[in-house]
Amino acid sequence: MSLESEVDLPGGAVLPGALPETLRAELVAFRRDLHMHPELGNQEFRTTAAIKERLEQAGLKPRVLSSGTGVLCDVGTDGEAGTDSAMLALRADIDGLPIPDMKAECPYRSTVPDRAHACGHDVHTTVVLGTGLVLAELHRQGLLPRPVRLIFQPAEEVLPGGAADAIADGALDGIGRILAVHCDPRVDAGRIGLREGPITSACDRLEIALDGPGGHTARPHLTTDLVTAAARVVTDVPALVGRRVDSRSGLAVTWGRMESGHAPNVIPQHAELSGTVRCLDLDAWRQAPDVVVAAIDEVANLYGAKSEINYVRGVPPVVNEAGAVALLREAMTARRGADSVEGTEQSLGGEDFSWYLEHVPGAMARLGVRPPGERTVRDLHQGDFDVDEHAITVGVELFTAAALLDALR
C-alpha cells in the first residue's frame, strides 16, 4: 500500500493524504463481507478470523481474546506489547443483532437468517481495521511517533457487554486514552457529531415474575387479581420512580413484554414482565436498582402479589472526556475542515464503551452515515438499516489524524 503524505499538523507531524483507491475498495469489500455474515455476541468466530488474517497480512501480530472471539493488536511495537503509558487505543465492536435483514435488492444483504448488522458494527470494525493498516504503513516508513492499540471487542449487544472481558484480557494495559465511533443515521456521511460529557445513557434490564393463588374471574375478591396487579406494576412503577429521583436524571422504566393467563374466565397464578431501565445521569444510575426494586415491591404488595425481581445491571452512560473530544475535533478539522463537525444530543441508547471510560479517559464520536440529501432515516436496530460507505473513509481519516495528533500532546 502506497500512501501519499502531506505535512499540515501542528509540530510537523506527517498526515497521510487521501486513502488510495485500492484501500478504499478493499475496506468497502471487507465491510460488505461482514455485513453478509453477521454473528451474535461471543459467537463472532468468522469475524475474528477475518480481522486476524488481514492484520497478519499487514505484518502485525494480533492476539485473539481468551474468550475465543475479539482481537487486540498493537501497531508500532513490532509485535511486542506496548510500553508507552500514554498509548492511544481505538475500539470497535464486532457483533451483530438477532433481527432479520429486511433490505430489498441489496447485493450484500445478510445471508444468515434472523441476523443483521443493523447497528453499524461492521462499519466500526472496518474503520478500526483500515486505520490499523494505514498506521502500519506509516510505521514502516518511520512516520508513526507512538504505538497505537486496536481493540476489536465482541458482545457489545449482550448485557453487560463484552468490554469487561476485553479489559480483563489486558485491553487497557498501557493505555492513556481511548476513542471510538458509532454510526449515526441522522448525520450526513462526511461529518461527525461530538459532545463533551454524557453522550449515551445507562441501560439496565428488568425481569419480574408475579405470583398468586389464581381463581375464577367471578370471585376476584377471594384471590389475588394477578392481571390487575401486573397492569398496576406496568403503569404505577414508572410514575413512582419518576417521583423518587431528580427529574433531571432522566431515569425511566419502559416495558417491552407482559405475559399472563390462558383463558378469559381464569385468574392466572403467574405473570411475567420485562423491560429496561434507562438513565441519563451516572449518580442516579447507581441508585436505580434500589429505587426501582422498592417501587415494584410496593405496588405488588398493595395488590397481594408475590414478586420475584431480576435486576440485570447493564452499562453506565458513556461520558466523553473534554480532552478526548478536543482531540477528535482537531483531527476532523485537520482532515475535512471545521464545518465537518457538529454538536450532538445525549442518546437514550446504551453502549458498553462506557466501561473503558471507567478506567481511562476517552470519547465516542457520532460517525455520519446518512447519504447527503437523503430525507429517509434508516434508524439503528431496524432491519433495513444501511450506510453511505463513504463513512468508512471518513472514519479512517479521523482516527489516523487523531493517532498522530495524540502523539504530539
C-alpha positions as CSV (number, residue, x, y, z in Angstrom):
1,M,0.0,0.0,0.0
2,S,1.4,3.4,-1.0
3,L,0.4,6.4,1.0
4,E,0.9,9.9,-0.3
5,S,1.6,12.3,2.6
6,E,1.2,15.9,3.5
7,V,2.6,17.8,6.4
8,D,-0.1,20.0,7.9
9,L,-0.5,19.1,11.6
10,P,1.0,21.1,14.5
11,G,4.5,20.1,15.3
12,G,5.3,18.9,11.8
13,A,3.5,15.6,12.1
14,V,3.1,13.8,8.8
15,L,-0.6,13.4,7.9
16,P,-1.4,10.9,5.1
17,G,-3.3,12.3,2.1
18,A,-6.3,10.7,0.6
19,L,-6.6,6.9,1.0
20,P,-5.5,5.0,-2.1
21,E,-8.4,3.9,-4.2
22,T,-7.3,0.3,-3.8
23,L,-7.5,0.5,0.0
24,R,-10.9,2.2,-0.1
25,A,-12.3,-0.5,-2.3
26,E,-10.8,-3.2,-0.1
27,L,-12.4,-1.7,3.0
28,V,-15.8,-1.5,1.4
29,A,-15.5,-5.1,0.3
30,F,-14.4,-6.1,3.8
31,R,-17.4,-4.3,5.4
32,R,-19.8,-5.9,2.9
33,D,-18.4,-9.4,3.7
34,L,-19.0,-8.8,7.4
35,H,-22.5,-7.5,6.6
36,M,-23.3,-10.7,4.8
37,H,-22.1,-12.8,7.7
38,P,-23.3,-11.3,11.0
39,E,-22.6,-13.2,14.2
40,L,-24.1,-12.7,17.6
41,G,-22.1,-11.7,20.7
42,N,-19.5,-14.2,21.8
43,Q,-20.1,-16.2,18.6
44,E,-18.0,-13.9,16.3
45,F,-15.5,-16.6,15.2
46,R,-15.6,-15.9,11.5
47,T,-15.4,-12.2,12.0
48,T,-12.5,-12.7,14.4
49,A,-10.7,-14.9,11.9
50,A,-11.1,-12.3,9.1
51,I,-9.8,-9.5,11.2
52,K,-6.8,-11.5,12.4
53,E,-5.9,-12.7,8.9
54,R,-5.9,-9.2,7.4
55,L,-3.8,-7.8,10.3
56,E,-1.3,-10.6,9.9
57,Q,-1.1,-9.9,6.2
58,A,0.0,-6.3,7.1
59,G,2.8,-7.7,9.2
60,L,1.1,-7.2,12.5
61,K,0.8,-9.7,15.4
62,P,-2.9,-9.7,16.6
63,R,-3.9,-11.6,19.6
64,V,-7.4,-13.3,20.0
65,L,-9.0,-12.7,23.3
66,S,-9.2,-15.6,25.7
67,S,-12.9,-15.9,25.2
68,G,-12.2,-17.1,21.7
69,T,-13.6,-14.0,19.9
70,G,-12.3,-10.5,19.6
71,V,-8.8,-9.2,18.8
72,L,-6.2,-7.0,20.3
73,C,-3.4,-5.7,18.2
74,D,-0.6,-3.1,18.8
75,V,0.7,-1.1,15.8
76,G,4.1,0.4,16.0
77,T,5.7,-2.0,18.5
78,D,6.8,-4.7,16.1
79,G,4.5,-7.2,17.7
80,E,5.7,-6.6,21.3
81,A,3.4,-5.3,24.0
82,G,3.2,-1.6,24.1
83,T,5.1,0.1,26.9
84,D,4.1,3.8,26.5
85,S,1.7,4.8,29.3
86,A,0.1,7.3,27.0
87,M,-0.6,4.9,24.2
88,L,-3.9,5.6,22.3
89,A,-6.5,2.8,21.8
90,L,-9.1,2.6,19.1
91,R,-12.1,0.4,19.8
92,A,-14.5,-1.3,17.5
93,D,-17.4,-3.7,18.4
94,I,-17.8,-6.7,16.1
95,D,-21.1,-8.4,16.9
96,G,-24.4,-8.3,15.0
97,L,-28.1,-8.3,16.1
98,P,-30.7,-11.1,16.3
99,I,-33.1,-9.5,13.8
100,P,-33.7,-10.2,10.1
101,D,-32.1,-8.2,7.4
102,M,-35.0,-6.5,5.6
103,K,-33.1,-4.7,2.8
104,A,-34.5,-5.4,-0.6
105,E,-32.4,-5.9,-3.7
106,C,-29.1,-5.4,-1.8
107,P,-26.1,-7.5,-3.1
108,Y,-24.6,-7.6,0.4
109,R,-27.7,-8.4,2.4
110,S,-27.2,-10.8,5.3
111,T,-27.0,-14.4,4.3
112,V,-27.7,-15.6,7.9
113,P,-31.4,-15.9,8.8
114,D,-32.6,-13.6,11.6
115,R,-29.2,-12.0,11.9
116,A,-28.1,-8.5,10.7
117,H,-25.5,-5.8,11.2
118,A,-28.3,-3.3,11.9
119,C,-26.3,-1.1,14.3
120,G,-23.2,-0.4,12.1
121,H,-20.7,-2.6,14.0
122,D,-19.4,-3.8,10.6
123,V,-18.6,-0.2,9.8
124,H,-16.9,0.4,13.2
125,T,-14.8,-2.8,12.7
126,T,-13.8,-1.8,9.2
127,V,-12.9,1.7,10.3
128,V,-10.5,0.5,13.0
129,L,-9.1,-2.2,10.7
130,G,-8.4,0.4,8.0
131,T,-6.8,2.7,10.5
132,G,-4.6,-0.1,11.6
133,L,-3.5,-0.7,8.0
134,V,-2.7,2.9,7.4
135,L,-0.8,3.2,10.7
136,A,1.2,0.0,10.0
137,E,2.3,1.6,6.7
138,L,3.3,4.8,8.5
139,H,5.3,2.8,11.0
140,R,7.1,1.0,8.2
141,Q,8.0,4.5,6.8
142,G,9.2,5.6,10.3
143,L,6.3,8.1,10.5
144,L,4.3,6.7,13.4
145,P,5.6,8.6,16.5
146,R,3.8,6.4,19.1
147,P,2.3,2.9,19.2
148,V,-1.5,2.6,18.9
149,R,-3.7,-0.3,20.1
150,L,-6.6,-1.7,18.1
151,I,-9.4,-3.3,20.1
152,F,-11.9,-5.4,18.3
153,Q,-14.4,-6.2,21.0
154,P,-17.1,-8.9,21.0
155,A,-20.5,-8.9,22.5
156,E,-21.4,-5.2,22.7
157,E,-25.0,-6.1,22.3
158,V,-25.0,-8.6,25.2
159,L,-25.6,-7.0,28.7
160,P,-23.4,-6.1,30.5
161,G,-21.3,-6.1,27.3
162,G,-18.0,-7.6,26.2
163,A,-15.9,-4.7,27.2
164,A,-15.4,-6.2,30.6
165,D,-13.9,-9.3,29.1
166,A,-11.6,-7.3,26.8
167,I,-10.4,-5.2,29.8
168,A,-9.8,-8.4,31.8
169,D,-7.6,-9.6,28.9
170,G,-5.4,-6.5,29.1
171,A,-7.0,-4.3,26.5
172,L,-6.3,-1.2,28.6
173,D,-2.8,-2.1,29.8
174,G,-0.5,0.8,29.0
175,I,-3.4,2.9,27.5
176,G,-3.7,6.6,28.2
177,R,-6.7,7.4,26.1
178,I,-9.3,5.5,24.1
179,L,-11.5,6.6,21.2
180,A,-14.5,5.1,19.4
181,V,-17.1,5.9,16.7
182,H,-20.7,4.9,16.5
183,C,-22.8,5.1,13.3
184,D,-25.4,7.9,13.4
185,P,-28.1,7.8,10.6
186,R,-29.1,11.3,11.5
187,V,-25.7,12.8,10.5
188,D,-24.5,13.1,6.9
189,A,-21.6,11.0,5.7
190,G,-18.5,13.2,5.7
191,R,-19.4,14.6,9.1
192,I,-19.2,13.7,12.8
193,G,-21.1,14.6,15.9
194,L,-19.3,15.5,19.1
195,R,-20.4,16.2,22.7
196,E,-18.5,16.7,25.9
197,G,-19.9,14.8,28.9
198,P,-22.5,12.1,28.7
199,I,-23.3,11.1,25.1
200,T,-25.3,7.9,25.8
201,S,-27.4,6.7,28.7
202,A,-27.2,3.9,31.2
203,C,-29.2,0.9,30.3
204,D,-30.2,-2.0,32.6
205,R,-32.6,-4.9,32.1
206,L,-35.5,-5.7,34.3
207,E,-37.3,-9.1,34.6
208,I,-40.2,-9.6,37.0
209,A,-42.3,-12.7,38.0
210,L,-45.6,-12.1,39.9
211,D,-47.4,-15.0,41.5
212,G,-50.7,-15.5,43.3
213,P,-53.1,-18.4,44.1
214,G,-55.3,-17.9,41.0
215,G,-59.0,-18.4,40.8
216,H,-62.3,-17.7,39.0
217,T,-62.9,-14.3,37.4
218,A,-66.3,-14.4,39.1
219,R,-64.6,-14.1,42.5
220,P,-61.6,-11.8,42.2
221,H,-62.1,-10.7,45.8
222,L,-61.3,-14.2,47.1
223,T,-57.9,-14.4,45.4
224,T,-55.1,-12.2,44.0
225,D,-56.2,-10.5,40.8
226,L,-52.9,-11.1,39.2
227,V,-53.6,-9.4,35.8
228,T,-54.7,-6.3,37.6
229,A,-51.6,-6.4,39.8
230,A,-49.3,-6.8,36.7
231,A,-51.1,-3.9,35.0
232,R,-50.6,-1.7,38.0
233,V,-46.9,-2.5,38.1
234,V,-46.7,-1.6,34.5
235,T,-48.4,1.8,34.9
236,D,-47.6,2.8,38.5
237,V,-43.9,1.8,38.8
238,P,-42.6,4.3,36.2
239,A,-44.6,7.1,37.8
240,L,-43.3,6.2,41.3
241,V,-39.7,6.0,40.1
242,G,-40.0,9.4,38.4
243,R,-41.0,10.9,41.8
244,R,-38.2,9.4,43.8
245,V,-35.2,10.7,41.9
246,D,-34.2,14.1,40.5
247,S,-36.3,14.5,37.3
248,R,-33.2,15.9,35.5
249,S,-31.6,12.5,35.8
250,G,-33.9,11.1,33.1
251,L,-34.4,7.8,35.0
252,A,-37.1,5.9,33.0
253,V,-38.7,2.4,33.3
254,T,-40.1,1.2,30.0
255,W,-41.8,-2.2,29.5
256,G,-41.3,-4.4,26.4
257,R,-43.1,-7.6,27.4
258,M,-46.1,-8.6,29.6
259,E,-47.5,-12.2,29.7
260,S,-50.1,-13.7,31.8
261,G,-53.1,-16.2,31.6
262,H,-54.6,-18.6,29.1
263,A,-58.3,-18.3,29.5
264,P,-60.8,-15.4,29.7
265,N,-62.5,-16.7,32.8
266,V,-59.5,-17.8,34.9
267,I,-57.4,-15.5,37.0
268,P,-53.9,-16.8,36.4
269,Q,-51.3,-17.8,39.0
270,H,-48.3,-16.4,37.2
271,A,-47.4,-13.2,35.3
272,E,-44.1,-12.1,33.7
273,L,-42.9,-8.6,32.8
274,S,-39.7,-7.4,31.3
275,G,-38.3,-4.1,30.2
276,T,-35.4,-1.7,30.5
277,V,-34.3,1.0,32.9
278,R,-32.5,3.9,31.3
279,C,-30.9,6.9,32.9
280,L,-29.0,10.0,31.7
281,D,-27.1,10.6,34.9
282,L,-24.4,8.4,36.4
283,D,-25.2,9.1,40.0
284,A,-28.9,8.4,39.6
285,W,-28.0,5.2,37.7
286,R,-26.1,4.0,40.7
287,Q,-29.2,4.5,42.9
288,A,-31.6,3.0,40.3
289,P,-31.7,-0.7,41.5
290,D,-32.8,0.2,45.0
291,V,-35.3,2.8,43.8
292,V,-36.9,0.6,41.1
293,V,-37.0,-2.6,43.2
294,A,-38.6,-0.8,46.1
295,A,-41.3,0.6,43.8
296,I,-42.1,-2.8,42.3
297,D,-42.4,-4.4,45.7
298,E,-44.6,-1.6,47.0
299,V,-47.1,-1.9,44.1
300,A,-47.1,-5.7,44.1
301,N,-47.7,-5.9,47.8
302,L,-50.5,-3.5,47.6
303,Y,-52.4,-5.9,45.2
304,G,-51.4,-9.0,47.1
305,A,-49.0,-10.4,44.5
306,K,-45.7,-12.1,45.4
307,S,-42.8,-10.6,43.3
308,E,-39.5,-12.0,42.2
309,I,-37.3,-9.4,40.6
310,N,-34.2,-9.9,38.5
311,Y,-32.5,-6.6,38.0
312,V,-29.7,-7.1,35.5
313,R,-27.0,-4.4,35.6
314,G,-26.2,-3.2,32.1
315,V,-23.9,-0.3,31.3
316,P,-23.4,3.2,32.7
317,P,-23.5,6.3,30.4
318,V,-20.6,7.0,28.1
319,V,-19.2,10.2,29.5
320,N,-16.9,11.9,27.0
321,E,-13.7,13.5,28.4
322,A,-13.2,17.1,27.2
323,G,-9.6,16.4,26.1
324,A,-10.5,13.4,24.0
325,V,-13.4,15.4,22.4
326,A,-10.9,18.2,21.6
327,L,-8.6,15.7,20.0
328,L,-11.3,14.3,17.8
329,R,-12.4,17.8,16.8
330,E,-8.9,18.8,16.0
331,A,-8.3,15.6,13.9
332,M,-11.6,16.0,11.9
333,T,-10.9,19.7,11.3
334,A,-7.4,18.9,10.1
335,R,-8.8,16.4,7.6
336,R,-12.1,17.9,6.5
337,G,-12.5,21.4,7.9
338,A,-14.3,22.9,10.9
339,D,-17.7,22.6,9.1
340,S,-17.4,18.8,9.2
341,V,-18.0,18.8,13.0
342,E,-21.4,19.3,14.6
343,G,-22.9,19.0,18.0
344,T,-24.9,16.0,19.0
345,E,-27.5,15.3,21.7
346,Q,-27.3,12.7,24.5
347,S,-28.9,9.5,23.4
348,L,-31.1,7.2,25.5
349,G,-29.3,4.2,24.0
350,G,-26.7,2.2,26.0
351,E,-23.1,1.5,24.9
352,D,-20.6,-0.7,26.8
353,F,-17.8,1.6,25.6
354,S,-18.6,3.3,28.9
355,W,-16.8,0.5,30.8
356,Y,-13.5,1.6,29.2
357,L,-14.1,5.1,30.4
358,E,-14.4,3.9,34.0
359,H,-10.6,3.2,33.7
360,V,-9.1,5.7,31.2
361,P,-10.3,9.0,29.6
362,G,-11.7,8.9,26.1
363,A,-14.6,9.8,23.9
364,M,-17.0,8.4,21.3
365,A,-17.9,10.3,18.2
366,R,-21.1,10.0,16.1
367,L,-20.0,8.9,12.6
368,G,-22.3,10.3,10.0
369,V,-23.6,7.5,7.7
370,R,-26.6,9.2,6.0
371,P,-26.3,9.8,2.3
372,P,-26.2,13.6,1.9
373,G,-29.5,14.9,0.8
374,E,-31.5,11.8,1.8
375,R,-34.5,12.5,3.9
376,T,-35.4,9.0,4.9
377,V,-33.7,7.9,8.2
378,R,-32.9,4.2,8.5
379,D,-32.7,4.0,12.2
380,L,-30.4,1.8,14.2
381,H,-31.7,-1.7,15.2
382,Q,-34.1,-1.8,12.3
383,G,-33.9,-4.5,9.6
384,D,-33.5,-2.0,6.7
385,F,-30.6,-0.1,8.3
386,D,-27.7,0.7,5.9
387,V,-25.0,3.3,5.5
388,D,-23.3,5.5,3.0
389,E,-20.0,3.6,2.7
390,H,-18.0,6.9,2.3
391,A,-18.3,7.0,6.1
392,I,-15.6,4.3,6.2
393,T,-13.0,6.5,4.6
394,V,-14.0,9.4,6.9
395,G,-13.6,7.2,10.0
396,V,-10.2,6.0,8.9
397,E,-9.0,9.6,8.2
398,L,-10.4,10.7,11.6
399,F,-8.7,8.0,13.6
400,T,-5.4,8.3,11.7
401,A,-5.2,12.0,12.3
402,A,-6.2,11.6,15.9
403,A,-3.4,9.0,16.5
404,L,-0.8,11.3,15.0
405,L,-2.1,14.4,17.0
406,D,-2.3,12.4,20.2
407,A,1.4,11.6,19.9
408,L,2.2,15.4,20.0
409,R,0.4,16.0,23.3
